[in-house]
Amino acid sequence: MGIMGRLIMMAMPITPRFIIRWVANRYVAGPDLAGAMEVMRELSAQEACFTIDVLGEEITTLAEADFFVEEYARVLDAIIAEEFDANISLKPTAFGLLIDESSAIANIERITSKAAEHEIFVRLDMEDHRVTQSTIDLVTKMHELGLTNIGTVLQGRLFRTESDIAELAGALAGASDVRICKGIYLESEQIAHTGYHDIVKATNRAIDQLLDAGSYTAIASHDMPIINHSLAALSQRGMGPGVSDPRSGAGGRRKGKGPGYEFQMLLGVRGNIRRKLASQGHLTRVYIPYGSRWYEYSMRRLRENPDVAWHIAKSIIMPWTNRR
Protein backbone atom coordinates (compact mmCIF):
# COMPACT_ATOMS: atom_id res chain seq x y z
CA MET A 1 0.00 0.00 0.00
CA GLY A 2 2.84 2.40 0.81
CA ILE A 3 4.47 1.86 -2.60
CA MET A 4 1.18 2.46 -4.42
CA GLY A 5 0.59 5.62 -2.43
CA ARG A 6 4.04 6.95 -3.27
CA LEU A 7 3.60 6.17 -6.97
CA ILE A 8 0.32 8.06 -7.01
CA MET A 9 1.92 10.96 -5.17
CA MET A 10 4.65 11.25 -7.81
CA ALA A 11 1.95 12.10 -10.33
CA MET A 12 0.20 14.69 -8.18
CA PRO A 13 2.33 17.76 -9.08
CA ILE A 14 1.40 17.39 -12.75
CA THR A 15 -2.21 16.42 -12.12
CA PRO A 16 -4.67 19.11 -13.31
CA ARG A 17 -6.35 21.03 -10.49
CA PHE A 18 -9.82 20.00 -11.67
CA ILE A 19 -8.93 16.35 -11.13
CA ILE A 20 -7.71 17.09 -7.60
CA ARG A 21 -11.01 18.91 -7.04
CA TRP A 22 -12.96 15.89 -8.29
CA VAL A 23 -11.05 13.63 -5.91
CA ALA A 24 -11.37 16.13 -3.04
CA ASN A 25 -15.17 16.10 -3.39
CA ARG A 26 -15.12 12.80 -1.56
CA TYR A 27 -13.02 14.01 1.36
CA VAL A 28 -14.03 17.66 1.69
CA ALA A 29 -17.66 18.61 2.32
CA GLY A 30 -17.48 21.62 0.01
CA PRO A 31 -16.24 25.20 -0.16
CA ASP A 32 -18.76 26.57 2.33
CA LEU A 33 -20.85 25.77 5.41
CA ALA A 34 -23.91 24.85 3.34
CA GLY A 35 -21.97 21.92 1.86
CA ALA A 36 -20.98 20.68 5.30
CA MET A 37 -24.60 20.83 6.47
CA GLU A 38 -25.75 18.83 3.47
CA VAL A 39 -23.16 16.10 4.07
CA MET A 40 -24.16 15.83 7.72
CA ARG A 41 -27.83 15.50 6.80
CA GLU A 42 -26.87 12.65 4.48
CA LEU A 43 -24.68 10.82 7.01
CA SER A 44 -26.98 11.31 10.01
CA ALA A 45 -28.98 8.36 8.74
CA GLN A 46 -25.89 6.18 9.28
CA GLU A 47 -25.85 6.76 13.07
CA ALA A 48 -22.81 9.01 12.83
CA CYS A 49 -22.01 12.16 14.74
CA PHE A 50 -19.61 14.82 13.54
CA THR A 51 -16.67 17.13 14.06
CA ILE A 52 -16.67 20.19 11.80
CA ASP A 53 -13.38 21.73 10.69
CA VAL A 54 -13.03 25.01 8.80
CA LEU A 55 -10.01 24.50 6.55
CA GLY A 56 -7.03 26.77 7.05
CA GLU A 57 -4.08 27.17 9.40
CA GLU A 58 -0.96 29.21 10.17
CA ILE A 59 -2.17 32.69 9.32
CA THR A 60 0.35 35.43 8.56
CA THR A 61 -1.49 38.37 10.16
CA LEU A 62 -3.79 38.58 13.17
CA ALA A 63 -6.46 40.16 10.99
CA GLU A 64 -6.85 36.79 9.25
CA ALA A 65 -7.93 35.25 12.54
CA ASP A 66 -11.12 37.33 12.46
CA PHE A 67 -12.41 35.19 9.60
CA PHE A 68 -12.05 31.99 11.62
CA VAL A 69 -13.63 33.49 14.73
CA GLU A 70 -16.64 34.65 12.71
CA GLU A 71 -16.90 31.47 10.64
CA TYR A 72 -16.84 29.20 13.69
CA ALA A 73 -19.55 31.34 15.26
CA ARG A 74 -21.63 30.64 12.13
CA VAL A 75 -20.84 26.93 12.44
CA LEU A 76 -22.04 26.87 16.05
CA ASP A 77 -25.23 28.70 15.10
CA ALA A 78 -25.87 26.15 12.34
CA ILE A 79 -25.27 23.16 14.65
CA ILE A 80 -27.70 24.62 17.16
CA ALA A 81 -30.34 25.48 14.55
CA GLU A 82 -30.17 22.07 12.86
CA GLU A 83 -29.78 20.19 16.17
CA PHE A 84 -26.90 18.15 14.80
CA ASP A 85 -24.92 15.84 17.05
CA ALA A 86 -21.72 17.70 16.25
CA ASN A 87 -18.75 19.44 17.78
CA ILE A 88 -16.03 21.62 16.28
CA SER A 89 -12.31 21.30 15.66
CA LEU A 90 -9.96 24.31 15.67
CA LYS A 91 -6.39 24.67 14.47
CA PRO A 92 -4.67 26.98 16.97
CA THR A 93 -2.37 28.51 14.35
CA ALA A 94 -5.44 29.73 12.45
CA PHE A 95 -6.26 31.86 15.50
CA GLY A 96 -2.79 33.39 15.74
CA LEU A 97 -0.86 31.02 18.01
CA LEU A 98 2.42 31.53 16.14
CA ILE A 99 1.97 35.31 15.93
CA ASP A 100 0.58 36.44 19.29
CA GLU A 101 -0.24 33.77 21.85
CA SER A 102 -2.39 36.06 24.02
CA SER A 103 -4.54 36.98 21.02
CA ALA A 104 -4.91 33.31 20.10
CA ILE A 105 -6.02 32.50 23.65
CA ALA A 106 -8.61 35.28 23.54
CA ASN A 107 -9.92 34.13 20.14
CA ILE A 108 -10.20 30.49 21.21
CA GLU A 109 -11.77 31.46 24.54
CA ARG A 110 -14.46 33.39 22.67
CA ILE A 111 -15.40 30.40 20.52
CA THR A 112 -15.15 27.90 23.38
CA SER A 113 -17.38 30.06 25.59
CA LYS A 114 -20.07 30.23 22.91
CA ALA A 115 -19.84 26.45 22.44
CA ALA A 116 -20.08 25.85 26.20
CA GLU A 117 -23.39 27.69 26.36
CA HIS A 118 -24.88 24.88 24.27
CA GLU A 119 -22.79 21.95 25.60
CA ILE A 120 -20.84 21.69 22.36
CA PHE A 121 -17.35 20.24 22.61
CA VAL A 122 -14.29 21.96 21.10
CA ARG A 123 -11.28 19.98 19.89
CA LEU A 124 -7.94 21.72 19.39
CA ASP A 125 -6.27 20.01 16.47
CA MET A 126 -2.63 19.14 16.97
CA GLU A 127 -0.31 20.59 14.35
CA ASP A 128 3.43 20.06 13.95
CA HIS A 129 5.97 19.85 16.78
CA ARG A 130 6.45 23.63 16.96
CA VAL A 131 3.12 24.04 18.73
CA THR A 132 2.71 20.76 20.63
CA GLN A 133 3.36 22.20 24.08
CA SER A 134 1.56 25.49 23.47
CA THR A 135 -1.54 23.61 22.27
CA ILE A 136 -1.55 21.48 25.42
CA ASP A 137 -1.06 24.64 27.48
CA LEU A 138 -4.05 26.22 25.72
CA VAL A 139 -6.28 23.35 26.81
CA THR A 140 -5.21 23.55 30.45
CA LYS A 141 -5.62 27.35 30.33
CA MET A 142 -9.22 27.02 29.11
CA HIS A 143 -9.96 24.54 31.91
CA GLU A 144 -8.51 26.97 34.43
CA LEU A 145 -10.97 29.54 33.07
CA GLY A 146 -13.82 27.11 33.75
CA LEU A 147 -14.24 26.03 30.13
CA THR A 148 -14.03 22.26 30.43
CA ASN A 149 -15.70 21.54 27.08
CA ILE A 150 -12.32 21.44 25.33
CA GLY A 151 -9.66 18.85 24.61
CA THR A 152 -6.87 18.26 22.16
CA VAL A 153 -5.19 15.70 19.90
CA LEU A 154 -2.03 13.72 20.57
CA GLN A 155 0.00 11.94 17.92
CA GLY A 156 1.14 8.40 18.56
CA ARG A 157 4.26 8.84 16.45
CA LEU A 158 5.85 11.47 18.77
CA PHE A 159 8.21 10.22 21.47
CA ARG A 160 6.80 12.77 23.92
CA THR A 161 3.20 11.56 23.73
CA GLU A 162 3.44 9.27 26.76
CA SER A 163 4.49 12.17 28.99
CA ASP A 164 1.86 14.44 27.39
CA ILE A 165 -0.88 11.95 28.29
CA ALA A 166 0.36 11.86 31.87
CA GLU A 167 0.52 15.67 31.98
CA LEU A 168 -3.05 16.13 30.75
CA ALA A 169 -4.48 13.36 32.92
CA GLY A 170 -2.71 14.78 35.96
CA ALA A 171 -3.80 18.36 35.34
CA LEU A 172 -7.38 17.71 34.23
CA ALA A 173 -8.20 14.41 35.95
CA GLY A 174 -11.48 13.01 34.62
CA ALA A 175 -11.95 16.04 32.37
CA SER A 176 -9.02 15.00 30.15
CA ASP A 177 -10.36 14.38 26.62
CA VAL A 178 -7.90 13.33 23.91
CA ARG A 179 -8.19 12.36 20.28
CA ILE A 180 -5.35 9.91 19.65
CA CYS A 181 -4.10 9.32 16.11
CA LYS A 182 -0.92 8.17 14.39
CA GLY A 183 -0.24 11.75 13.29
CA ILE A 184 -0.33 13.30 9.83
CA TYR A 185 2.77 15.50 10.22
CA LEU A 186 6.00 13.84 9.19
CA GLU A 187 8.47 14.63 11.96
CA SER A 188 12.19 13.86 12.17
CA GLU A 189 13.48 10.60 13.60
CA GLN A 190 14.97 12.60 16.49
CA ILE A 191 11.51 13.28 17.93
CA ALA A 192 9.22 10.69 16.35
CA HIS A 193 8.84 7.13 15.17
CA THR A 194 9.09 7.01 11.39
CA GLY A 195 8.36 3.36 10.50
CA TYR A 196 4.76 2.21 10.07
CA HIS A 197 4.91 -0.68 12.55
CA ASP A 198 6.66 1.41 15.19
CA ILE A 199 4.05 4.14 14.80
CA VAL A 200 1.20 1.64 15.13
CA LYS A 201 2.74 0.08 18.24
CA ALA A 202 3.30 3.50 19.82
CA THR A 203 -0.27 4.56 19.04
CA ASN A 204 -1.65 1.37 20.58
CA ARG A 205 0.41 1.99 23.72
CA ALA A 206 -0.96 5.52 23.89
CA ILE A 207 -4.53 4.21 23.63
CA ASP A 208 -3.89 1.83 26.53
CA GLN A 209 -2.37 4.65 28.58
CA LEU A 210 -5.29 6.99 27.92
CA LEU A 211 -7.83 4.33 28.87
CA ASP A 212 -5.95 3.49 32.05
CA ALA A 213 -5.60 7.19 32.96
CA GLY A 214 -9.39 7.65 32.90
CA SER A 215 -9.22 10.03 29.94
CA TYR A 216 -12.02 10.21 27.41
CA THR A 217 -10.37 8.45 24.46
CA ALA A 218 -11.29 9.36 20.90
CA ILE A 219 -9.65 6.73 18.71
CA ALA A 220 -8.98 8.33 15.32
CA SER A 221 -7.65 5.70 12.94
CA HIS A 222 -8.45 3.86 9.73
CA ASP A 223 -5.82 1.19 10.44
CA MET A 224 -7.24 -2.20 11.32
CA PRO A 225 -4.31 -3.10 13.64
CA ILE A 226 -5.20 -0.04 15.72
CA ILE A 227 -8.96 -0.56 15.57
CA ASN A 228 -8.65 -4.23 16.50
CA HIS A 229 -6.26 -3.40 19.34
CA SER A 230 -8.68 -0.76 20.61
CA LEU A 231 -11.63 -3.14 20.59
CA ALA A 232 -9.62 -5.69 22.57
CA ALA A 233 -8.37 -3.01 25.00
CA LEU A 234 -11.91 -1.78 25.61
CA SER A 235 -13.15 -5.31 26.23
CA GLN A 236 -10.31 -6.03 28.67
CA ARG A 237 -11.36 -2.97 30.70
CA GLY A 238 -15.06 -3.81 30.72
CA MET A 239 -15.84 -0.93 28.37
CA GLY A 240 -18.13 -1.03 25.37
CA PRO A 241 -21.50 -0.13 23.87
CA GLY A 242 -24.30 0.34 26.35
CA VAL A 243 -21.97 -0.03 29.34
CA SER A 244 -21.37 2.79 31.79
CA ASP A 245 -17.72 3.76 31.97
CA PRO A 246 -16.37 1.54 34.80
CA ARG A 247 -13.03 3.31 35.23
CA SER A 248 -12.35 4.96 38.54
CA GLY A 249 -11.41 8.59 38.10
CA ALA A 250 -13.11 8.93 34.72
CA GLY A 251 -15.32 11.96 34.27
CA GLY A 252 -19.08 11.82 33.92
CA ARG A 253 -20.64 11.30 30.53
CA ARG A 254 -21.04 14.47 28.46
CA LYS A 255 -23.65 15.39 25.91
CA GLY A 256 -22.81 13.83 22.56
CA LYS A 257 -20.07 11.61 23.99
CA GLY A 258 -19.71 7.87 24.32
CA PRO A 259 -19.10 5.86 27.52
CA GLY A 260 -15.49 6.96 27.89
CA TYR A 261 -14.48 6.47 24.28
CA GLU A 262 -15.46 6.82 20.63
CA PHE A 263 -14.11 6.00 17.17
CA GLN A 264 -13.36 8.75 14.65
CA MET A 265 -12.74 8.66 10.89
CA LEU A 266 -12.16 11.14 8.11
CA LEU A 267 -14.99 11.90 5.71
CA GLY A 268 -14.80 9.54 2.76
CA VAL A 269 -12.38 7.02 4.29
CA ARG A 270 -13.31 3.51 5.48
CA GLY A 271 -17.02 4.20 5.62
CA ASN A 272 -17.66 0.47 5.66
CA ILE A 273 -15.63 0.03 8.84
CA ARG A 274 -17.31 3.03 10.45
CA ARG A 275 -20.76 1.67 9.68
CA LYS A 276 -19.80 -1.74 11.08
CA LEU A 277 -18.60 -0.16 14.33
CA ALA A 278 -21.79 1.88 14.54
CA SER A 279 -23.93 -1.21 13.96
CA GLN A 280 -22.15 -2.81 16.93
CA GLY A 281 -23.21 0.12 19.09
CA HIS A 282 -19.96 2.10 19.22
CA LEU A 283 -20.16 5.88 18.96
CA THR A 284 -18.60 6.86 15.63
CA ARG A 285 -17.69 10.39 14.60
CA VAL A 286 -16.95 11.69 11.11
CA TYR A 287 -14.45 14.53 10.60
CA ILE A 288 -16.12 17.01 8.23
CA PRO A 289 -13.70 19.54 6.69
CA TYR A 290 -14.93 22.35 4.47
CA GLY A 291 -13.72 25.65 3.10
CA SER A 292 -12.11 27.48 0.24
CA ARG A 293 -8.70 26.00 1.06
CA TRP A 294 -9.70 22.50 -0.06
CA TYR A 295 -6.76 22.26 -2.50
CA GLU A 296 -4.10 22.98 0.13
CA TYR A 297 -5.77 20.55 2.55
CA SER A 298 -5.96 17.78 -0.05
CA MET A 299 -2.37 18.19 -1.22
CA ARG A 300 -1.01 18.38 2.33
CA ARG A 301 -2.74 15.18 3.36
CA LEU A 302 -1.40 13.42 0.27
CA ARG A 303 2.10 14.90 0.58
CA GLU A 304 2.50 14.10 4.25
CA ASN A 305 0.83 10.70 4.19
CA PRO A 306 1.11 8.97 0.80
CA ASP A 307 -0.98 6.03 2.05
CA VAL A 308 -4.02 8.33 1.89
CA ALA A 309 -3.44 8.36 -1.88
CA TRP A 310 -4.01 4.61 -1.94
CA HIS A 311 -7.35 5.01 -0.18
CA ILE A 312 -8.28 7.58 -2.83
CA ALA A 313 -7.20 5.36 -5.72
CA LYS A 314 -9.05 2.39 -4.25
CA SER A 315 -12.25 4.40 -3.83
CA ILE A 316 -12.06 5.43 -7.50
CA ILE A 317 -11.15 2.00 -8.89
CA MET A 318 -13.41 0.02 -6.55
CA PRO A 319 -16.00 2.49 -5.21
CA TRP A 320 -18.19 -0.24 -3.75
CA THR A 321 -15.47 -1.00 -1.17
CA ASN A 322 -15.36 2.46 0.34
CA ARG A 323 -18.68 4.31 0.45
CA ARG A 324 -18.77 7.47 2.50
C-alpha positions in Angstrom: 0.0 0.0 0.0 2.8 2.4 0.8 4.5 1.9 -2.6 1.2 2.5 -4.4 0.6 5.6 -2.4 4.0 7.0 -3.3 3.6 6.2 -7.0 0.3 8.1 -7.0 1.9 11.0 -5.2 4.6 11.2 -7.8 1.9 12.1 -10.3 0.2 14.7 -8.2 2.3 17.8 -9.1 1.4 17.4 -12.8 -2.2 16.4 -12.1 -4.7 19.1 -13.3 -6.3 21.0 -10.5 -9.8 20.0 -11.7 -8.9 16.3 -11.1 -7.7 17.1 -7.6 -11.0 18.9 -7.0 -13.0 15.9 -8.3 -11.0 13.6 -5.9 -11.4 16.1 -3.0 -15.2 16.1 -3.4 -15.1 12.8 -1.6 -13.0 14.0 1.4 -14.0 17.7 1.7 -17.7 18.6 2.3 -17.5 21.6 0.0 -16.2 25.2 -0.2 -18.8 26.6 2.3 -20.8 25.8 5.4 -23.9 24.9 3.3 -22.0 21.9 1.9 -21.0 20.7 5.3 -24.6 20.8 6.5 -25.7 18.8 3.5 -23.2 16.1 4.1 -24.2 15.8 7.7 -27.8 15.5 6.8 -26.9 12.7 4.5 -24.7 10.8 7.0 -27.0 11.3 10.0 -29.0 8.4 8.7 -25.9 6.2 9.3 -25.9 6.8 13.1 -22.8 9.0 12.8 -22.0 12.2 14.7 -19.6 14.8 13.5 -16.7 17.1 14.1 -16.7 20.2 11.8 -13.4 21.7 10.7 -13.0 25.0 8.8 -10.0 24.5 6.6 -7.0 26.8 7.0 -4.1 27.2 9.4 -1.0 29.2 10.2 -2.2 32.7 9.3 0.4 35.4 8.6 -1.5 38.4 10.2 -3.8 38.6 13.2 -6.5 40.2 11.0 -6.8 36.8 9.2 -7.9 35.2 12.5 -11.1 37.3 12.5 -12.4 35.2 9.6 -12.0 32.0 11.6 -13.6 33.5 14.7 -16.6 34.6 12.7 -16.9 31.5 10.6 -16.8 29.2 13.7 -19.6 31.3 15.3 -21.6 30.6 12.1 -20.8 26.9 12.4 -22.0 26.9 16.0 -25.2 28.7 15.1 -25.9 26.1 12.3 -25.3 23.2 14.6 -27.7 24.6 17.2 -30.3 25.5 14.6 -30.2 22.1 12.9 -29.8 20.2 16.2 -26.9 18.2 14.8 -24.9 15.8 17.1 -21.7 17.7 16.3 -18.8 19.4 17.8 -16.0 21.6 16.3 -12.3 21.3 15.7 -10.0 24.3 15.7 -6.4 24.7 14.5 -4.7 27.0 17.0 -2.4 28.5 14.3 -5.4 29.7 12.5 -6.3 31.9 15.5 -2.8 33.4 15.7 -0.9 31.0 18.0 2.4 31.5 16.1 2.0 35.3 15.9 0.6 36.4 19.3 -0.2 33.8 21.8 -2.4 36.1 24.0 -4.5 37.0 21.0 -4.9 33.3 20.1 -6.0 32.5 23.7 -8.6 35.3 23.5 -9.9 34.1 20.1 -10.2 30.5 21.2 -11.8 31.5 24.5 -14.5 33.4 22.7 -15.4 30.4 20.5 -15.2 27.9 23.4 -17.4 30.1 25.6 -20.1 30.2 22.9 -19.8 26.5 22.4 -20.1 25.9 26.2 -23.4 27.7 26.4 -24.9 24.9 24.3 -22.8 21.9 25.6 -20.8 21.7 22.4 -17.4 20.2 22.6 -14.3 22.0 21.1 -11.3 20.0 19.9 -7.9 21.7 19.4 -6.3 20.0 16.5 -2.6 19.1 17.0 -0.3 20.6 14.4 3.4 20.1 13.9 6.0 19.8 16.8 6.5 23.6 17.0 3.1 24.0 18.7 2.7 20.8 20.6 3.4 22.2 24.1 1.6 25.5 23.5 -1.5 23.6 22.3 -1.6 21.5 25.4 -1.1 24.6 27.5 -4.0 26.2 25.7 -6.3 23.4 26.8 -5.2 23.6 30.4 -5.6 27.3 30.3 -9.2 27.0 29.1 -10.0 24.5 31.9 -8.5 27.0 34.4 -11.0 29.5 33.1 -13.8 27.1 33.7 -14.2 26.0 30.1 -14.0 22.3 30.4 -15.7 21.5 27.1 -12.3 21.4 25.3 -9.7 18.8 24.6 -6.9 18.3 22.2 -5.2 15.7 19.9 -2.0 13.7 20.6 0.0 11.9 17.9 1.1 8.4 18.6 4.3 8.8 16.5 5.8 11.5 18.8 8.2 10.2 21.5 6.8 12.8 23.9 3.2 11.6 23.7 3.4 9.3 26.8 4.5 12.2 29.0 1.9 14.4 27.4 -0.9 12.0 28.3 0.4 11.9 31.9 0.5 15.7 32.0 -3.1 16.1 30.8 -4.5 13.4 32.9 -2.7 14.8 36.0 -3.8 18.4 35.3 -7.4 17.7 34.2 -8.2 14.4 35.9 -11.5 13.0 34.6 -12.0 16.0 32.4 -9.0 15.0 30.2 -10.4 14.4 26.6 -7.9 13.3 23.9 -8.2 12.4 20.3 -5.4 9.9 19.7 -4.1 9.3 16.1 -0.9 8.2 14.4 -0.2 11.8 13.3 -0.3 13.3 9.8 2.8 15.5 10.2 6.0 13.8 9.2 8.5 14.6 12.0 12.2 13.9 12.2 13.5 10.6 13.6 15.0 12.6 16.5 11.5 13.3 17.9 9.2 10.7 16.4 8.8 7.1 15.2 9.1 7.0 11.4 8.4 3.4 10.5 4.8 2.2 10.1 4.9 -0.7 12.5 6.7 1.4 15.2 4.0 4.1 14.8 1.2 1.6 15.1 2.7 0.1 18.2 3.3 3.5 19.8 -0.3 4.6 19.0 -1.7 1.4 20.6 0.4 2.0 23.7 -1.0 5.5 23.9 -4.5 4.2 23.6 -3.9 1.8 26.5 -2.4 4.6 28.6 -5.3 7.0 27.9 -7.8 4.3 28.9 -5.9 3.5 32.0 -5.6 7.2 33.0 -9.4 7.7 32.9 -9.2 10.0 29.9 -12.0 10.2 27.4 -10.4 8.5 24.5 -11.3 9.4 20.9 -9.7 6.7 18.7 -9.0 8.3 15.3 -7.7 5.7 12.9 -8.4 3.9 9.7 -5.8 1.2 10.4 -7.2 -2.2 11.3 -4.3 -3.1 13.6 -5.2 0.0 15.7 -9.0 -0.6 15.6 -8.6 -4.2 16.5 -6.3 -3.4 19.3 -8.7 -0.8 20.6 -11.6 -3.1 20.6 -9.6 -5.7 22.6 -8.4 -3.0 25.0 -11.9 -1.8 25.6 -13.2 -5.3 26.2 -10.3 -6.0 28.7 -11.4 -3.0 30.7 -15.1 -3.8 30.7 -15.8 -0.9 28.4 -18.1 -1.0 25.4 -21.5 -0.1 23.9 -24.3 0.3 26.4 -22.0 0.0 29.3 -21.4 2.8 31.8 -17.7 3.8 32.0 -16.4 1.5 34.8 -13.0 3.3 35.2 -12.4 5.0 38.5 -11.4 8.6 38.1 -13.1 8.9 34.7 -15.3 12.0 34.3 -19.1 11.8 33.9 -20.6 11.3 30.5 -21.0 14.5 28.5 -23.7 15.4 25.9 -22.8 13.8 22.6 -20.1 11.6 24.0 -19.7 7.9 24.3 -19.1 5.9 27.5 -15.5 7.0 27.9 -14.5 6.5 24.3 -15.5 6.8 20.6 -14.1 6.0 17.2 -13.4 8.8 14.7 -12.7 8.7 10.9 -12.2 11.1 8.1 -15.0 11.9 5.7 -14.8 9.5 2.8 -12.4 7.0 4.3 -13.3 3.5 5.5 -17.0 4.2 5.6 -17.7 0.5 5.7 -15.6 0.0 8.8 -17.3 3.0 10.5 -20.8 1.7 9.7 -19.8 -1.7 11.1 -18.6 -0.2 14.3 -21.8 1.9 14.5 -23.9 -1.2 14.0 -22.2 -2.8 16.9 -23.2 0.1 19.1 -20.0 2.1 19.2 -20.2 5.9 19.0 -18.6 6.9 15.6 -17.7 10.4 14.6 -16.9 11.7 11.1 -14.5 14.5 10.6 -16.1 17.0 8.2 -13.7 19.5 6.7 -14.9 22.3 4.5 -13.7 25.6 3.1 -12.1 27.5 0.2 -8.7 26.0 1.1 -9.7 22.5 -0.1 -6.8 22.3 -2.5 -4.1 23.0 0.1 -5.8 20.6 2.6 -6.0 17.8 0.0 -2.4 18.2 -1.2 -1.0 18.4 2.3 -2.7 15.2 3.4 -1.4 13.4 0.3 2.1 14.9 0.6 2.5 14.1 4.3 0.8 10.7 4.2 1.1 9.0 0.8 -1.0 6.0 2.1 -4.0 8.3 1.9 -3.4 8.4 -1.9 -4.0 4.6 -1.9 -7.4 5.0 -0.2 -8.3 7.6 -2.8 -7.2 5.4 -5.7 -9.0 2.4 -4.2 -12.2 4.4 -3.8 -12.1 5.4 -7.5 -11.2 2.0 -8.9 -13.4 0.0 -6.5 -16.0 2.5 -5.2 -18.2 -0.2 -3.8 -15.5 -1.0 -1.2 -15.4 2.5 0.3 -18.7 4.3 0.4 -18.8 7.5 2.5 
